[in-house]
Amino acid sequence: MSGNTVFHTLLRMNVVKQIVIGLLLGIALYIVSPQAAMAVQILGKMFVGALQAIAPFLVFVLVTAAITKHQKGNETQIKPILLLYLIGTLGAALVAVAAGLAFPTTLALGSAKEGFNPPQGIVEILHTLMMKLVDNPVSALAGGNYIGILAWSLLLGFALRHASQTTRAVVADTADAVSAIVRWIIRFAPLGIFGLVASTLAETGFGALLGYLKLLAVLVGCMLFVALVFNPLIVWWKIRKNPYPLVLLCLRESGVPAFFTRSSAANIPVNMALAKKLGLHEDTYSISIPLGATINMAGAAITITVLALAAAHTKGIAVDFPTALLLSLVATVSACGASGVAGGSLLLIPLACSLFGIDHNVAMQVVGVGFVIGVIQDSCETALNSSTDVLFTAAADLGSRREP
């Protein structure tokens, strides 16, 4: 087979298959030459940098355009989807509490991660969320403040609903253009994944994660349980038929890309394309998917809960049922306010640790452990979060069409 034939075959291949090939090639390059693996990190950095640069503006224009073109009387399922987001996140926190108590994990704590100022209480989190809502829109876009971006895009969208048809068409065309740019960037995902995997292994090696295998097993086990057991039960409740074809489709076409990009916001175009493929109402998914990328954080709730319980077990603190229940509620609220950057949920661990009277220094050491295992933890967390956005959107939309 000629080189051109191989190249064109790869181009026609599904993006997910291309990503898997990039992953395998990255591992192979690390095994053959760690120095060469480090040298290709520029590919990964450019790919992630491009996604991080376009993601805030993408959310802004998509939500604005969706609200602008929505007219009264158009069918939407936003309220049921919001309920599913809440149930999913709270359920994930409860699953993590059960797993953390059933499989207690202790940590070999080292030095704390420097340069972070985690919130000191639930009041501070709520205060921060409220202030994010009224952040300067330009600052929100520049700083990746997705709560502020969501608030301003909703306001602008509602204000433009009474604009002329020409103005609303321009807004819609802008959203389409930005989505096209993101699709162009995602076409380079296999190269980006190749660079990310090779350079990450060159920096950490396989051995860096071995010391935390039990903790990783609990974290990933919780996320798999939520993805393959808890979420399918919610979907079955809505559509009343076998949920697994839909669940597995969302994991394959949304979860796999999100695993490598580690950004729910950057995965929005993937989810939008999947929602269109599923034949969902555009008025619904054009709002719910960007919204879910901001507040639907089941994976973050699991991370916060499991690591907080691990800290409690390490310090020999007994966790009673009321405290465990309170922890799940705090994790749910905290997860909704987690930062959109990679590892954002880790900065909320000290808040959860405070429920057990664990001091700030120890809690920050737990955050440091989180950054060590973040190579796997954050990828799995994002895959669960992003795939659930489109899964619950589909469940609510398809469920509304079910015969009573």
N, C-alpha and C positions, 0 to 999 in steps of 0.2 A: 504494500500500500504506500503510495507516494506521500511526501510531507504535506502537500496541499490538500490531499484527500483527508488525511488525519485532522488537519486544522479545521476544515469545513465540517467534518463530523463532530468535532468538539463544539463548534459554534452552534450547531443545530441541536445539541444536547440540552436537556433540561438543566436550568441553573443549579438546582439542588445537586444533581449528579456532577456538575462542574465543580461545585464547592467541595464535594467529597474527594474528587481527584486532587484539588488544590491542597486539601488537608493531608492526604496520603503523601503527596510530593513534599510537603513541608516537613513531615516526620522523617521521610527518607533522606532529605538534605541534611537534617540535623544529625542523623546517624552517620552519614558519610563524612560530613565536615561541619562541625559546630561553628567554625569561623565563617564559612560561607553562609550558614544559616543566619548568623548575626548580620551579615552584610546585606541580606535582602529585607531587613526590617523596614526599609524605606517604603517598600510596596504596601506593607500593612499600615504604616503610619499615614501614608497619603490616602489610602482607602478610608480609614476611620476618620481622618481629618476632614475629608470631603463630606462624609455623611454627617458628622457633627456640625459642619458649617451650614449645610442646607436644611437640617432637620427643624430648627426653630422657625425658620421662614415658611417651611412646608406646612407645619401645623397651623401657623397663622393664616395662610392663604386658603388652606383646605376648609378650615372651620368657617372663615368669613364667607367663602363662596357657597358653602352648604347652607348657611343661614340665609344668605342673600337670596338664593333662588328658591328657598322653601316657601311655599304658599299655604295659607290656611286651607284645610281640607285634604292636604296631601297626607298619605298614610305613613306614620312613623311609629316606632316601638321603643322610644328612648327611655321612658319610665321603667318598663320591664327590664330593659338592659341594665339600667343603673342598679336595680334591685339585684340582678344576677351578679353584677360586679361586687356589690356589698356582700352578698351571701358567699361568693367565691373566695373573697379575701378573708372574711371572718372564719369560714370553714377551713381554709388553709392554715390559719393561725391555730385553730383548735387541733388540727391534725398534728401540727408541729409540737404543741404542748404534750399531746399524748405520746408522740414518739420520743420527745426529750425526756419524759418521765420513765417510759418503758425501757429506753436504752441510754441510761445516764452516761455522759461523756465528760472526762476531765481534760484539762488543757495544760500543756507545758508552756507557761507564759514567759515571754521574753520582754524586749523593750517595746515601748508604746510607739505608735505611728505619730510622727510630729506634724504640726502644722494644721491640725483640725480642731474646730471648736464645736463639739456636739451640743445639742440642746440639753438644758438642765431639767426640764419638766414638760408635762403635757400642755401646760398653759403657754409655755414658750413656743411649743410647736404650733399651737392654734394661733398665737400672736404672729408668728412668722408666716403662716399660711395667709392670714388676713392682709399682712403687709405686702406679700407677694401679689395679691390680687390687684393692688393699686400701684404697683411698680410702674415707673416710666416705660411706655411700650417699646421705645428704642432700646432702653437698658435691658428690658426683658428679652428682647430678641438677641441682643449682643451677649447677654449672660446665660442664655439657655434657661430662663425662668419660665417653665412651661405652664405653671399656674397663672402667672401674669399674662402670658401669651394667649392662653385659653380665654381669660376674662376679657381682654381687649378685642380679640377676634369675635367673640360673641356679641359684644356691644357694637362693634363696627358692622357686623353682619346684620343685626337687627335694624341699625340706622339706615343701611343701604337697601333694605327691603322695599323702601318707598322711593328709591332712586329710579331714574329712567331705565328703560330696557337696555339701552346702549351701555350705560354704566354697569349694569349687572352682568351684561355679556362680557365686558372687559375683565371684571373680577373673575368670572368663570374661566375665561381664556387664560388669565394669569395663573390660576390654580392648575389648569391643564399643563401649562408650560413648565411650571415648577415640578409637577409630577413627572413630566417627561425627562427633565434633568436628572431627577433621582433615579429613574429607570436606567438612564445612561450610566450613572455611577455604579449601580448595582450590577451592571453587566461586567464590571471589573472585579466583582466579588471574588471569583476564584483566585485571581492574582493577589488580591488583598489578603485572603485567608492563607494562601501559601506563605506570604511574608509574615503574617501574624503568628502562625503556628511555628514556623521555623525559628523565628527570633525569640519567641516566648520560651520554647524548649532550650534554646541556647543560653538564655538568661537564668532559668530556674532548674532545668533538667527534670527528669522524671522523679528523681529522688526527693525533690523539695516537698512533694505532696505526700510522701509515704508516711511521714510522722503524723499526719492528720487524717489517715484513711477512715478511722471510725467516725470522726466528726463529718467528713465528706459523705460517708455512707448514710448517716442519719439525714443530712441535708438533702442529698440527691434522692434518697428513698422517699422522703416526705413529698418532694416535688413530683416524683414519678407516681406516687399514690394519688396525689391530687389530680394529676394529668390523666391518669388511666382508670381511676376508680371514682373519686369524688366528683370531678367535673362531668364524666359521663352520666352519673346519677342525676345531676342537675339538668343536663341536656335531655335525658329521657323524660324527666318530669315535664319539660316544656313541649317536646315533640311526640312523646309516647310511641317511640319505635326505637329499634336498635341504634344507639348513639355512636357506636364505634367507627363506622365508615366516616362520619363527619369529624369525629375526634382525631382519628389517625390522619385524615387529610389535612386538618389544620396544623397538626404537629409536624407533618412532613413539609408542607409548603410555606408555613409561617414560622414554626418553631426552629427548624434547622437553620434558615438564614439568620434569625434573631440570635441563635446560639453563638454565631461567629461575629456578628456586628455588635452585640452586647448593647443595643440601643432600641428600645421599643419605639421611640419616635422615628428613628431612621428606618424602621421596618414598616411604617405606615403604608407606603406605596405597595408593598408586597401584600399586606392585608386588604387593601382596597381592591387590588387586582383579584385576589382570591374571593372577596365578597361579590364582585361582579361576576366571576366565574360560577359562583353558587346561585346566581340569579336573585340576589337579595335586593330589597328596595334601596335605591341610591339615596333617597331622602333620609333613610335610617342610617346606613353604614357610613355615609359621608360625615356624619356628626359623631356617631358612637365610637368609631375606631380611633380618631384623634383624641376623643375624650378618654377612652380606655387607656391609651398610651400615657396619659397623665395620672389617672387615679386608680386604675385596675392593677393592683400590685400584690397578687397572691404570693409570688415568689419572694418578694421583699418581706412580707409578713412571716414567712417560714424562716428566712435568714435571721431576722431580728429575734424571733422566739427561740430557735434552737441554740443560737450563740449565747443568749442571755441565760438560758437554763444550763448550758455548759459552764458558764462562769459561776453560777450558783453551786453546781455540783463540785467544781474545783475548790471552792471556798468552804465546802462542807455544809452548805445551807439547805435545810429541809424545806421543800416547797409544798405548801398545802393546797387543797383544791380551790379555795376562794382566790388565793394569790395567783394560781395558774390561770384561772378564768379572767382575772383582771389583766394578766399579762397578755392574753389573747386579744382583749379589747384594745389595750394600749398599742399592741403591734399592728392591729387593723387600722387604727387612726393614724399611727406613725407612718405606715407603709404608703398611705394615700398622699402623704407629704414628702415622700422620699425624693431626694435629688435625682434629676434625670441623668446625671453622669454615672459612668461605670463605678460601682462600689458605693453608690449613694446611700443604699440602705444600711451599710455598715456604720455610718455616722450616727444612726439612731439607736445603736446597741447600748450606749451608756445610759440612755433614758430608761430602757427596759431593765437594765441592771440596777438602776436606782430603786426599783420596786423591792429588791432583796437587800437593800442597804449596802450594796457593793460600791466601794469608793471609786472616784473618777480615775485614778491612776491604774487600778486593776482593769477597769472597764476599757480604758484605752489600749491596754495590752491585748485584750480580747479583739478589739478593732484591728490591731496589728496582725493577729492570727487570721482574721477575716481577709485581710489583703493578701496574705500568703496563699490561701486556698482560693482566692478570687478568680484564678485562671479557670477553674471549673465551676465554682459556686455562682459567680456572677453570670456566666454564660448560660447555665441551667436556669437561673432565676429569670433572665430576660426571655429565654425561650418559652418558659411557662407563662410569663406575663403577656407576651405578645400574641402567642397562639390562642390564649384565652380571650383576648379582645375580639377576634373574629369568630371564635367558637360561640361565645355568648350572644354576639350580634346575630349570628345565624340561627341559634336556638330560639331567640325571641321572635325573629322574623318568621321563621318556618313554623314555629308554634302557633303564631297568630293565624296562620292559614289552615290549621288543623280543623277538621270537622268537629263541631261541638258534640 
